[in-house]
Amino acid sequence: MSDEARRAVVTALIGLAGSPDYRDRADAGRSLASFAEVPEAGKALLDLMLDGGNTFVTRVTATALLRRQDAVGLAVVASALAAADPNHADWIHTAVLDVFMVFAGDRDAALRECQALARGADEQVRRGGPRLIDMLEKINPILYPVQDDHA
C-alpha cells in the first residue's frame, strides 16, 4: 500500500475515533493500531487509550497495540501509561495480561523492548515505561520454552 493510501486510511480512522459511539471508537482504536507507525495516528491512539467515555475503548486499543509486539506499539502504550489515571491504567494492565500471559518468550521480548524504550529520547515513554515494565515483570506466563537437557 502506498504512503498516500495509508495516510487516507489513517485520516478516515481518525474521523471514526471522534465518534460519539464507543463501538466506533473501539473499532477505530483496533484498526489504527495497525497504522501506529504513521505519525498522524499517534495522538488519536493516545486519546483512544485514555478515552473518557468508555474504558472498553481503552482495553481494545491497548490490546491491539500490544499484539503488534513491536517497539511502536509498546511505545504508544507506555506513553499512555504516563498520563493514565488509575482506572485507565487498570484496563491497560488487563490488556497486558491478555496479550502476554501465555508465552514467556513473548513476555520476555516485550520486557527487553520496554527496557530499551525506557532509556530512549521520548520523555513520555520514559515516564510510562517503568509502569509497563512493572506490569510485564509481574506476569507468570503459562508456557515456557522447552529446555533441552541433552545438549
C-alpha positions in Angstrom: 0.0 0.0 0.0 1.3 3.4 -0.9 2.1 6.1 1.8 -0.8 8.2 0.3 -3.3 5.3 0.7 -2.1 4.6 4.2 -2.5 8.2 5.2 -6.0 8.2 3.7 -6.9 5.2 5.8 -5.5 6.8 8.9 -7.4 10.0 8.2 -10.7 8.1 7.9 -10.0 6.1 11.1 -9.1 9.3 13.0 -12.6 10.6 11.9 -14.1 7.4 13.3 -12.2 7.9 16.5 -14.1 11.1 17.1 -17.5 9.3 17.0 -19.9 9.7 20.0 -20.5 5.9 19.8 -18.0 3.9 21.9 -18.2 1.0 19.4 -17.0 3.2 16.6 -14.1 4.5 18.8 -13.2 0.9 19.8 -13.2 -0.1 16.1 -11.0 2.9 15.3 -8.5 2.0 18.0 -8.3 -1.6 17.0 -7.8 -0.6 13.4 -5.5 2.4 14.0 -3.1 0.1 15.9 -2.2 -1.4 12.5 -1.0 2.0 11.4 0.7 3.1 14.6 3.9 3.9 12.8 2.1 6.6 10.8 2.8 9.9 12.7 -0.8 11.1 12.4 -2.1 8.0 14.2 -0.1 8.6 17.4 -2.3 11.3 19.0 -5.5 9.6 18.1 -4.3 6.3 19.6 -3.3 8.1 22.8 -6.7 9.7 23.0 -8.4 6.4 22.5 -6.3 4.7 25.1 -7.4 7.4 27.6 -11.0 7.5 26.3 -13.1 9.4 28.8 -16.4 7.9 27.7 -15.8 4.1 27.9 -12.9 2.0 29.1 -13.8 -0.7 26.6 -12.1 1.6 24.1 -9.0 1.7 26.3 -8.8 -2.0 26.5 -9.3 -2.9 22.9 -6.9 -0.2 21.7 -4.2 -1.2 24.2 -4.7 -4.9 23.3 -4.4 -4.2 19.6 -1.2 -2.1 20.1 0.3 -4.8 22.4 -0.5 -7.6 19.9 1.8 -5.8 17.4 4.6 -6.9 19.8 6.9 -4.3 18.5 8.6 -1.1 19.7 6.0 1.2 18.1 3.0 -0.4 19.8 4.8 -0.7 23.2 5.9 2.9 23.0 2.3 4.1 22.5 1.1 2.0 25.4 4.0 3.3 27.6 3.1 6.8 26.6 -0.5 6.4 27.6 0.5 4.9 31.0 2.5 8.1 31.7 -0.8 10.0 31.6 -3.3 7.3 32.7 -5.5 7.6 35.8 -5.8 4.5 37.9 -8.9 3.3 36.2 -7.4 3.5 32.7 -4.1 2.0 34.0 -6.1 -1.0 35.3 -7.7 -1.6 31.9 -4.3 -1.2 30.1 -2.9 -3.7 32.7 -5.8 -6.1 31.7 -4.7 -5.8 28.1 -1.1 -6.5 29.0 -2.2 -9.7 30.8 -4.4 -10.7 27.8 -1.5 -10.4 25.4 1.5 -11.6 27.5 0.1 -14.1 30.0 0.6 -17.2 27.8 4.0 -17.3 26.2 7.1 -16.5 28.3 9.1 -15.7 25.2 6.6 -13.0 24.1 6.6 -11.5 27.6 10.4 -11.6 27.8 10.8 -10.0 24.3 8.4 -7.2 25.3 10.2 -6.7 28.5 13.5 -6.2 26.7 12.0 -3.8 24.2 10.4 -1.8 27.1 13.7 -1.6 28.9 15.2 -0.1 25.8 12.3 2.3 25.3 12.6 3.5 28.9 16.1 4.7 28.1 15.0 6.4 24.9 14.6 10.1 23.9 10.8 10.4 24.3 10.1 11.8 27.8 6.5 10.5 28.0 7.6 7.0 27.0 10.4 7.2 29.6 7.8 8.1 32.3 5.3 5.4 31.4 7.9 2.7 30.5 8.6 1.7 34.1 4.9 1.2 34.7 4.7 -1.1 31.7 7.9 -2.9 32.7 6.4 -3.5 36.2 3.3 -5.0 34.7 5.3 -7.3 32.5 7.7 -8.4 35.3 4.8 -9.4 37.5 3.4 -11.8 34.9 4.0 -15.5 35.4 3.3 -16.9 31.9 1.7 -20.3 31.4 4.1 -21.6 28.8 7.9 -21.5 28.9 10.2 -22.7 26.1 11.2 -26.4 26.3 14.7 -26.8 27.7 16.8 -29.4 26.0 18.6 -31.2 28.9 20.6 -33.4 26.4 22.5 -30.5 24.8 
